[in-house]
Amino acid sequence: MLGRMVGKRRYDEGCAVAHALDLVGERWALLIVRELLLGPKRFTDLRVGMPGASADILAQRLRELTDAGVVRRKKLPPPAASEVYELTEWGNDLEPIVTHLGRWGSRSASLNPEADSSVDSIVLSLRALFDAKVAQRFSATIGLRLSGNDFTIGIDSGELQLARAEADHPDATLDTDRSTLAALLYGGRPVDDAVAAGDLTITGKTDVIKRFLRLFPLPDPVGAH
């Protein structure tokens, strides 16, 4: 069990913050949570999203999170019949913590949002940086196909919904890769430039996509005036 794992450094305090870090504070643990927030994944899919973690380390962290009650294993019914990992209900309670941590980190002057990271990471960054005030008068369903992964993004009355699923009757869709989307969102790359270069395909209303991309401004870095 988690409390008996040899060599695992623990705070062993009565403080709930310290205990939370005992549960999810080891390296890669919260990134596993990040990768599962939008739905279950196979071990191989988790490795794709976290290429810096070795198979052994990833397996160890999954065991620890499972023992802690944050993650559980589930076998999919036929014809898939594969084993996946998913967050428990308690594990899903980490979503606002991960979101706020992402927003907090986005204020660092040393962050490079265009550096390589997982597909789920940039999709979840939409939740962290969503500007509800700017989106108040905007309502749309956006289909996002990102490096072969389908997501549905719903915006209505200043609220944002994300789901790992192909969009049903979207107002517009964009098909691109992770680096291009990061450049469009956070690097100031014009939509027309990405389309002309063949890095972005838009189906539906281009104006909807352009407005959508303006809803996620990076906050001013700490110390900036």
Buried (B, 14 or more C-beta within 10 A) or exposed (E): EBEEEEEEEBEEEEEEEEBEBBBBBBEBBBBBBBBBBBEBBBBEBBBBBBEEBEEEBBBBBBBBBBBBEBBBEEEEEEEEEEEBBBBBEEBBEBBEEBBEBBBEEBBEEEEEBBEEBBBBBBBBBBBBBBBEEBBEEBEBBBBBBBBEBBBBBBBEEBEBEBBBEEBEEBBBBBBBBBBBBBBBBBBEBEBEEBBEEEBBEBEBBBEBBBBBBEBBEBEEEEEEE
